[in-house]
Amino acid sequence: MNFIDSHCHLDSPKFHADLEQTVERAFSAGAVALINIGVDLATSKSSVGLASRYRLIYASIGVHPHDAKTLSNDVIEKMRRLGREQKVVAVGEIGLDYYRNLSNQAIQRQAFIEQLNLAKELNKPIIVHCREAYSDVLDILDEQYLPHVSGKPPGVIHSFSVGVRYAQEFLKRGFYLGINGMVTYPNNTQLVEAVKIIPMDKILIETDAPLLAPLIHRGKRNEPLYVLEVAQQIAKIKNLSVEEVCQTSTNNTRQLFNLQ
């Protein structure tokens, strides 16, 4: 059974002691690719480095909204150079986070726009982080990004968790939705209701490892192997086989990120 973890952070210090074993567990279980995600300049560099070491690991580059205040012209130029590396498949994780507000909201919006422009320049899809900022994210995407990407998938909304209304808004704009371990948490009814209406050809499965471990591993470090728990829960919600969920989400991930 093939699968892809479409969003993980294997360059996290939490994997330094056993990275090789972590990767091997995933590939032995059927992983055919892992997408490692940058959240600032340093992790974008390390993500590219990781992809150069492993044939089936791919990289994204981006500055997370928490670190939007660090996005200088120099950082953008360095990101531009990284973005031309062969195994960089997306710009992200980028977006807005009004829950923690670790960067000023106006600075977050500007950084988001600048990185959308970078994605257009590099002709790469985007990986969007959005927390309590959905109206602004949709407005910026509508004004700054979507008019320039007609005819191809625009990207994925990472760690989607907010219910049917916004699922429909992103779906009608052509986005994929990334579903992770939160779908296994009890009483997460709005996400369950959203998964019911999201077409399987618009779902990516992800871990966000080392964060957001599925329920049976909650409180422990997450890892790419555990994306199978996500697939199992989606299969249960949608009355499908786990094999179908894994195969369809694998095809979706390949299409979005243009994986060979």
C-alpha positions in Angstrom: 0.0 0.0 0.0 1.6 3.2 -1.2 1.3 6.5 0.6 2.8 10.0 0.8 3.2 12.2 3.9 2.6 15.5 2.2 3.8 17.7 5.1 6.5 16.9 7.6 9.5 18.6 9.3 12.1 15.9 9.5 14.9 18.5 10.0 13.4 19.2 13.4 15.8 18.6 16.3 13.4 16.0 17.5 14.6 13.7 14.7 18.3 14.3 15.0 18.9 11.2 17.0 17.1 8.7 14.8 16.4 10.3 11.4 17.6 7.3 9.4 15.4 4.9 11.3 12.4 7.3 11.1 12.7 7.5 7.4 13.2 3.8 7.0 10.1 3.0 9.0 8.0 5.1 6.6 9.5 3.7 3.4 9.3 0.1 4.7 5.6 0.6 5.3 5.0 1.8 1.8 5.8 5.5 1.6 6.8 6.5 -1.9 7.6 10.1 -1.1 7.8 12.6 1.8 7.5 16.3 1.5 9.7 18.2 3.9 8.6 21.7 4.7 10.6 24.9 5.3 9.3 27.5 7.8 12.1 30.0 7.7 15.4 30.5 5.8 17.4 28.0 7.9 14.8 25.2 7.7 14.3 25.9 4.0 18.0 25.3 3.5 18.0 22.2 5.7 14.9 20.9 3.8 16.7 21.2 0.5 19.7 19.5 2.0 17.6 16.6 3.3 16.0 16.2 -0.2 19.5 16.0 -1.7 20.3 13.1 0.7 17.2 11.0 0.1 15.9 10.2 -3.4 12.2 10.1 -2.2 12.2 13.2 0.0 11.2 16.5 -1.6 11.5 20.0 -0.2 9.5 23.2 0.1 10.8 26.6 1.0 9.0 29.4 2.8 8.8 31.7 5.9 6.0 30.8 8.3 3.7 33.7 9.4 5.2 33.4 12.9 8.5 34.5 11.4 7.1 37.0 8.9 9.1 39.8 10.5 12.3 38.1 9.3 11.4 38.2 5.6 13.9 40.8 4.3 14.8 41.4 0.7 18.0 39.4 1.3 16.0 36.4 2.6 13.7 36.6 -0.5 16.7 36.5 -2.8 18.1 33.5 -1.0 14.8 31.8 -1.1 14.6 32.5 -4.8 17.9 30.7 -5.3 16.8 27.8 -3.2 13.6 27.6 -5.1 15.4 26.8 -8.3 16.8 23.6 -6.8 15.5 20.6 -8.7 13.8 18.9 -5.7 12.0 22.0 -4.4 8.3 21.4 -5.2 6.5 24.2 -3.5 6.6 27.5 -1.7 5.4 27.1 1.8 4.6 27.0 4.6 3.4 30.5 4.1 0.2 32.4 5.2 -1.4 34.1 8.2 -1.7 33.2 11.8 -3.8 35.5 13.9 -4.1 33.1 16.8 -0.5 33.6 18.1 0.3 36.8 16.3 4.1 36.2 16.7 4.6 38.7 13.9 2.4 41.8 13.4 -0.6 41.1 11.3 0.3 43.8 8.7 3.8 42.3 8.4 2.3 38.8 8.0 0.1 40.0 5.2 3.0 41.7 3.4 5.2 38.6 3.8 2.4 36.4 2.5 2.0 38.6 -0.6 5.8 38.7 -1.3 6.0 34.9 -1.1 3.0 34.5 -3.3 4.8 36.6 -5.8 7.8 34.3 -5.4 5.7 31.2 -6.0 4.3 32.8 -9.2 7.9 33.6 -10.4 9.1 30.1 -9.6 5.9 28.5 -11.0 5.5 26.5 -7.9 2.3 25.6 -6.0 1.8 27.0 -2.4 1.4 25.4 1.0 -0.8 27.7 3.1 -0.8 28.0 6.9 -4.0 29.7 8.1 -5.2 30.0 11.6 -8.0 32.4 12.6 -7.3 34.5 9.5 -9.5 32.9 6.8 -11.1 36.0 5.5 -7.8 37.8 5.0 -6.2 34.7 3.4 -9.1 34.3 0.9 -9.0 38.0 0.0 -5.2 37.9 -0.5 -5.4 34.7 -2.6 -8.2 36.2 -4.7 -6.4 39.5 -5.3 -2.7 38.5 -5.5 -2.4 34.9 -6.5 -5.3 33.0 -8.1 -5.7 35.3 -11.2 -2.2 34.2 -12.1 -2.4 30.4 -11.8 -5.4 29.4 -14.0 -5.1 25.9 -15.5 -3.1 24.3 -12.7 -3.7 23.4 -9.0 -2.9 26.4 -6.9 -1.8 24.6 -3.8 -2.9 23.0 -0.5 -4.4 24.4 2.7 -2.2 22.7 5.3 -3.7 21.3 8.5 -7.2 22.1 7.5 -9.5 21.9 10.6 -12.3 24.5 10.4 -15.4 22.9 8.9 -17.6 22.8 5.9 -17.9 26.5 5.1 -14.3 27.2 4.5 -13.7 23.8 3.0 -16.2 24.8 0.3 -14.5 28.2 -0.1 -11.1 26.7 -0.8 -12.4 23.9 -2.9 -14.2 26.2 -5.3 -10.8 28.0 -5.7 -9.2 24.7 -6.7 -7.2 24.1 -3.6 -6.4 20.7 -2.1 -7.0 20.3 1.7 -4.4 18.7 3.9 -5.8 16.5 6.6 -3.7 15.4 9.5 -3.8 13.7 12.9 -6.4 16.2 14.2 -9.1 14.2 12.3 -8.6 11.4 14.9 -9.2 13.6 17.9 -12.5 13.0 19.7 -15.2 15.7 19.4 -13.5 17.3 16.4 -16.9 17.3 14.7 -16.5 20.2 12.4 -13.4 18.6 10.8 -15.3 15.3 10.5 -18.2 17.0 8.8 -15.8 18.8 6.4 -14.0 15.5 5.5 -17.4 14.0 4.6 -18.0 16.6 1.9 -14.4 17.0 0.6 -14.0 15.0 -2.6 -11.3 12.4 -2.3 -9.6 13.9 -5.3 -9.0 17.0 -3.2 -7.5 15.4 -0.1 -3.9 15.2 0.8 -2.8 13.3 3.9 -0.1 14.7 6.2 1.4 14.5 9.6 3.0 17.9 10.4 5.6 15.7 12.2 6.9 16.0 14.8 3.6 17.8 15.8 0.0 16.8 16.0 0.4 13.0 16.5 -2.8 11.0 15.9 -4.9 10.1 18.9 -3.2 6.8 19.7 0.2 8.5 19.8 -1.0 11.8 21.2 1.6 13.3 23.6 4.4 11.6 21.7 6.5 12.7 18.8 4.7 12.4 15.5 6.4 10.8 12.4 5.6 10.1 8.8 4.6 6.5 9.4 1.7 7.7 11.4 0.0 9.3 8.4 -1.5 5.8 7.9 -3.6 6.6 11.0 -5.0 9.6 9.2 -5.8 7.6 6.2 -7.6 5.0 8.3 -9.8 7.7 9.9 -10.6 9.3 6.6 -11.5 5.8 5.3 -13.8 5.3 8.2 -15.5 8.7 7.8 -16.0 8.3 4.1 -16.8 4.6 4.1 -13.9 3.7 1.8 -11.0 1.3 2.0 -7.7 2.5 3.5 -6.1 1.4 0.3 -8.3 3.7 -1.8 -7.6 6.7 0.5 -3.9 6.1 0.3 -3.8 5.6 -3.4 -6.0 8.6 -4.2 -4.1 10.9 -1.9 -0.8 9.7 -3.3 -2.1 10.5 -6.8 -3.3 13.9 -5.6 0.1 14.7 -4.0 1.9 13.7 -7.2 -0.3 15.9 -9.3 0.0 19.0 -7.1 3.7 18.8 -6.6 4.5 17.4 -10.1 6.3 14.4 -8.7 7.7 11.9 -11.1 
